[in-house]
């Protein structure tokens, strides 16, 4: 089992196209955009 995991780790060694912090920035930007969309849709509706 350990040998199989070691072989798997050594064979699959891809480099990311952008740095790791880039994924965080992109995810945070998507989160903000979705939040703004949600807020803009919710402003037009009154709660009953």
C-alpha positions in Angstrom: 0.0 0.0 0.0 2.7 2.4 1.0 4.7 1.6 -2.2 1.6 2.3 -4.3 1.1 5.7 -2.8 4.8 6.5 -3.2 4.7 5.6 -6.9 1.5 7.6 -7.3 3.1 10.7 -5.7 6.2 10.5 -7.7 4.6 9.9 -11.1 1.9 12.7 -10.8 3.9 15.9 -10.3 2.2 18.6 -12.2 3.0 22.3 -11.7 0.1 24.6 -11.3 -0.4 27.2 -14.0 -0.7 30.0 -11.4 0.6 30.2 -7.8 -1.5 28.7 -5.0 -2.4 32.2 -3.7 -3.9 32.9 -7.1 -6.5 30.3 -6.6 -7.5 32.0 -3.3 -7.7 35.4 -4.9 -9.9 34.0 -7.7 -12.1 32.1 -5.3 -12.5 35.2 -3.1 -13.4 37.3 -6.2 -16.0 34.8 -7.3 -17.5 34.8 -3.8 -17.8 38.6 -3.7 -19.4 38.6 -7.2 -22.0 36.0 -6.1 -22.6 37.9 -2.9 -23.3 41.1 -4.9 -25.6 39.3 -7.3 -27.5 37.8 -4.3 -27.8 41.2 -2.6 -28.9 43.0 -5.8 -31.7 40.4 -6.4 -32.8 40.5 -2.8 -33.2 44.3 -2.7 -36.1 44.3 -5.0 -38.2 41.9 -3.0 -39.9 42.7 0.3 -40.4 40.1 2.9 -44.0 39.3 3.8 
